[in-house]
Amino acid sequence: DDELDHTHARFLCLGLALLFLGQMEKAEAMIEALRTVEHKIAKYAVVMLETAAYAGSGNVLKVQEMMHQCAEHLTEDAEHQMAAVLGIGLITMGEAVGSEMALRTFDHLLHYCELPIKRAVPLSLAVLNISNPDFAVIDQLSRLSHDPDIEISQNAIFGLGIVSAGTNNSRVAGLLRQLSEFYSKEAGHIFCVRIAQGLLHMGKGLMTLNPVHSDRMLMNGPALGGMLVLLHSCLDLKSTLLDKSHYLLYYLTCAMNPRMLITVDEELNWRPVTARVGQAVETVGQAGKPKRITGFQTHTTPVLLAATDLAELGTEEVFSMSSVL
């Protein structure tokens, strides 16, 4: 029991959950087996396994179950509730409608719930917008980063780093500079700010942490796994990243991917081509040949793609081998 009480026991649960990442119903037997464990960590493991199994699926019933977990007002032993809040973000990530509905849910959680749940909200906001610095989300995280509760503010600072990872976003850079002055006396906060600044300028703005790719159709499992290690260690910053386990940050390397579009010919020699880059538009079920991007600019490859961007070739001279650029 003593070993299960240790904060690193959460990574045991995470390892089990990652085995079932995106497997949906196949995790049911394991969940039943976990319910037989008599330690309090069983609840945490069950929630973690369910959310990992349904990650990115947008399953509404599972989101409701997670919200039901948050309905109890607990101030002690509420780890499973924190995992449930993260789970709401995890299940709804990768699809626009679910993400917007989740944002509203998080507002309710911040208003009506106890501290442990509030501490996980900034991380869950970050999961919804990995490497996608959305104006409203940055605004919300910026407010939370001045919260009187130490853990909420530290998680919000980490959240700012994750949301802006590899984008060089000037607004976030300004916010982080203000925060480093504001918390100049607090060692823990300064550490978080420095990490967030490192994430913001990751690869000089040429990398992304976003696990959703191919026009947001596919989920990159290892990338999501690496993100989950960081997020779950943030649930207890004092005894993980701010203590002796700061090396857990290295797990982010699983999620780092270049975000440039480079075009090559049949012999894999570099071949510059004009490409149109713009906001991706949903064209499912529309008749004819609707435009797949809006508000595009024409560039010559290589070009950088943001999290919500899509590119298409601007010339008829060449054809792309893959359907998604």
N, C-alpha and C positions, 0 to 999 in steps of 0.2 A: 504493500500500500504506500509506503514511503516513496518508492520510486515513481509511482503513478501520481503522487502529489507534486513531484518536481515539475517545474514549468516546461522542461523539454519533453515531457510526456505527450504534449500536444503534437509533437512532430511524429510520434508513433501513429497517432490517429491520422495525421495528414498523409503519411506514407501509405496507410491502408486506403484512405480515400482516393489517392491518386491512381491506385490500381484500377479503380472503377470510374475513372474520369470519363464522363459522357456516355456511360454504359446503360443509363436509365434503369429499366426493370431488373437487369441482371444483378443489381446490388441488393435486391430485396432479401435474399437468403442471409447475406452477411449482416444486414441491418438487424434481422431477427436474432442472429447469434450474438451481436453486440449488446442487445437489450438484456441478455442474461448476466452480463458483468455487473457486480454489485457495487463497484466504486463509482463516485460521482462523475468520473471522466467518461463513463459510458454514454451519458446524455450528449456530451460534447462530441464524442466520436460518431454517434448516430447522426446528429445534425450535419456534421462535416461530411460524412459519407453520402448522405442524401443530396446535399447541395453540390458535391463534386459530380455525382452520378448524373444530375440534371443540369450541369453547367451549360449556359448558352442555349438551353432548349426553349426558354420562355414559358415553361409549364406553369400555368396560372394556379393550378391546384397546389403545387408544391410551394409557390410563393405564399399562398394563403396559410399553409401549414407553418411556414417560417414565421409569419406574422402572429400566428396563434401562440408560438413559442414565446414571442415578445410580450404577450398580453399579461403575463404574471409580473407582479411588482416585486422583484428580488433585488436586495442590495449585496447579499453574500452569494457565493457559489453560482454566479450568473454567467460562467464561461460559455455555456451552451447558447445563451441568448445572444452573446456577442457573435458567436459563429453563425447564428441564424440571420442576424442583420447582414453580415458579410454575404451569407448565402442568397439573400434577396437580390443583392447586386450581381452575384455570380450567375444566378439562374436567368436574370433578365438581360444580361449584357449581350451585345451583338445584334440586338434588334431595336429599332427606334421607338416603337409604340410602348413596348414594355419598359424601356429605360425611362421614358417620360412619366409613366405611371409610378415607377419606383421612386422617382424624385419626390413625388407628392407624398408617398408613403413615408419617406425619410423625414419630411417636414413634420408629419404627425408624430413620428417616434421622438424627434427632438423636443416636441412640445410636451408630450404626455408621459414619457417613459423615465425609468430610473437611470442613474449615472452609467452603469456598465453598458447599457444599450447605446446611450449617447456617445460613448467613447468609440464604438465601432462604426458609427454613422459616417464620419469623414473618410474612413477607409473604403466603405461601401460606395460612397460617391465617387471615389477614385477608381474603383473597379469598373464602374459604368463608363468612364471616360479615360481609359488608359491611353496616354500619348495623344489626347484629343482635347486641347484646352478650350472647352466650351465656356462662354462668357458667364452664364448663370452659375455654373458649378464652381468656377474660380471665385466668384463673388461670395458664394456660400462658404467655401473653404477658408477664404480670407477672413470672414467674420468669425468662424470657429477657431481660427488660429490665435485669436486674442481672448479665448475663453479662460475664465479664472481657474478651471480644472486643468491641472498640468497635463494629464494624459490626453484629454480632448485636443488641447492646443498642439501637443507634439504630433498626434496622429493627423491633425489637419495640415501641419507643415509637411509631413511625409506625403500626405494626399496631394498637396500642391506639386510636389516633385514628380509623383507618378503621373498626374494628369498632364503635366507639361513635358514629360520625359522626351528628350531629343528634339524639341520643337524650337528652342531658343526664343520662346515667347517673351516679348519685351515686358508685357504687363506683369507676368509672373515674376520675371527677374526683378522688377521694381518692388513688388510686394515682398520678395525674399530679402532684398537689401534693407527694406524698412524693418522687417522682423529681426534681422541680425542686430540692428541697433536697439530695437525694443527689448530684446532678450539678452543684451550684451553681458549681463551678470549671471545668467543661468547656463551652466555647462551643458546640461542635457538638451535644452532647446537649441543652443548654438550648434551642437552636433547634428541635430535634425535639419537645421537650416542649411548647413554645409552639404549634407548628403542630398538635400532637395536641389540645391544649386548645381551639384554635380550631375544629377539626373536631368535637370533642365537643359544643360549644355552638353548632354551625352553625345560623344562622337562628333562634337562641333555642329550638332544639329543635323547629322546625316543618318541617325539611327532612330528606331522606334521600339517601344515595348509592347505594342498592340498585338495580342495573340490572334485577332480575327483578320483573315486575309482572303484573297480571291473574291473581291467585291463583297466582302462580309458574308461569304457563304461557308467558309471553312474555319475551323478553330485549330490553332496550333497547340497541341497537347503539352509538349515540353515547356513552351513559353508560358502557358497558363499555370503549369506546375511551379515554375520558378517564381512567378508572381505570388502564388498562394503561400509559398514559404515565407516571403517577405511580409505579406499581409497578416498571416497568423502569428508571426513573431511580433508584429506591431501591436497585437492585442495585449501583450505584456512587455512593453518596451523596457521597463525598469530592470527586468531580469534576463532580457535577451540582448537586444542590440545595444542598449546603453550599459550593459554589464560586460561579461566576458565573451559573449557570442556574437560580436559585431561582424565576424566573418560570414555570417548567414547572408549578408548583403551580396556576397559573390554569386548566390543563386540567381540573381537577376541576369547573369550572363546567358542563361538558357533562353531568356525572353528577348535578348537584344538582336534585332535584325536590321539590315540596311533598308532605308526607305527610298532609295533612288531607283528610277526606271532606266535601265540601260539596254540599248538595242544592239544585237549582233546579227551577222549574216550566217549563212549555212556553215561556213568554216569557223564560226565563233570568233570572227574578227569584229572589232568594234565598228559600228556603222551608224553615224548620226542620222536621225530621221526627224521630221517635224511631227510633233505630237500635241494633241489638244488635251489640256488638263483642266478639270472642273469638278463641281459638286456632283456626286453620283445621284441619279434619280431612279426611283422605283418604277420599272416598266413592265412588271409582271401582269400578264393578262390584258395588255393593251393591243389593239388591232394595228396592223400595218408595221412600219418600222419607226417607232418613236425614238427620239433622241435620248441617249442614256446618260448624258451629262448636261449640266446647265451652268451658265456663267463662266464659260471656259476661256482660257488664255492659250495662245499657241506658242510653244517653245521648241527648241531643238534638243533632242535627248543628248546626254542624260538629264533627267528632270527629277525633282523631289516631289513625292506624293504625301499629302497629309493623310490623317486617319480616315477622313470621309471623302477623299478625292478618288477620281477614276480617270484613266487616260485612254484616249483612242488615237490611232494613227491619223495624221493630217494629210497624208498623200495617198494616191492610188498606185504609186510606183511599186510599193512593197506590201506584202500581206503578213499579218502576224500569225505565228504558229499557234499561240494560245488564245483562248477566247477572252481571257481577262488579262489586261496589262497591269 
